[in-house]
Amino acid sequence: MSQYKDQFQVLLPLREAEFAVKEAVANCGWGVKEQVPGRIVPRIGVGLTRNPSKIEIGMSENGEAETTITLHGKITGMGPLQKRHITAEVGKLRNAIDVAVYHAESAG
């Protein structure tokens, strides 16, 4: 199994960060497979184009106005093709989160 992990901080309280992450998942064209406070697992792809990759998004509060977001991507299979694919999927989500966080910070 190939894996890729990314962790970063955003200047939003946990609740607002969770909404930004959900917005980012939707902007990627994905649904939500699982959701509990502090954790979201998107459903990547749609219908027959669903792929074997999985990204788990963890969020934890760092004080009142900062949240740490962890993206942990996995895909079945080993090798450079799978590694590039999961790295690209996590990167796509990271970019979408950055945009959603920027909009949330600008609005607030």
N, C-alpha and C positions, 0 to 999 in steps of 0.2 A: 504494500500500500504506500503510495506517495502522499506526502503531507507538506503543507506550507502554513506558517503561522505569522501573524502580524499583530502588533500591539501598539496602541497609541492613546493619547489623552485628548479629550475635547473639553472646551470651556463651557460646558452645559451641565446643569444638575441631572441626576440619573433619569428622572421622569422625562425631561425634555430630550435627553440623549436617546432614550428608547423610542420616542416618537420619530426622531430623525432617522434612526436605524430602520424602523418600519417603512418610512417614506423611501429610503434608499433601496430597500428590498423591492418595493413596488416599482420604483423607477428602473430597476434592472429587469423588470418584466417577470418577476418571480412571485410566488405566493409564500405564505407562512405555513410550514409543516408542523412546527411545535413552538409554543410560546409559554414561558413562565417568567415571573419578574426576574430581570437580570440575565435572561437567556432567550435567544431566538434562533430557530433553525429554519432557514428558507427552503422552499421546494424549488430546486433549480431546474429551469427548462419547463416546457409544457408538453403534455401528451406524449407523442412518439419521440419528440426531440429531448425528452428528459434524459439527462446524462447521469453516470454513476458517481458524480462528485457530490460531496456533502460539505457544507460550511456551517460551523457552529459559531454563533456570535455571543460572546459573554460580555457583560457590562457590570462594572463595580464602581461605587461612589468613592471619590477622593475628596472628602470635605463636602461643603455645600454646593460648590459651583464648578466642580470638575469631575469627569467620569473617565475611567479607563475602559477602552473597548478592545477586546481580543477577538481576532478572527482566526479560527482554526479550520483549515480546509483539508479534506482527505479525498482521495480517489483510489478506486481499486486498480491494481496493476502497478508495476514498477517501470522505471525507465524515463528517458528524457521527454517523450511525448506526453505522458501522464503528468510529469512534474511541470512542464510548461502549461498544460491545460489548467491544473489546479491553481498555479501561480497567477494565471490570467484571470480566472474566475474570482479569486480573492482580490486581485488588483481592481477589477471592475467594481466589486462591492465597495472596496475602500474609497475609490473615487466618488462613487455615488453617495457614500456617507459623508465625505468631505464637503460635497456640494450641499447636502441637506443640512449639515451642521452650520455651514456658512449662512444659509438662508435663515435658519433659526436664530443665529447670533445677530444677524442684521435686523430681524423683526423685533428682537427683544432689546 
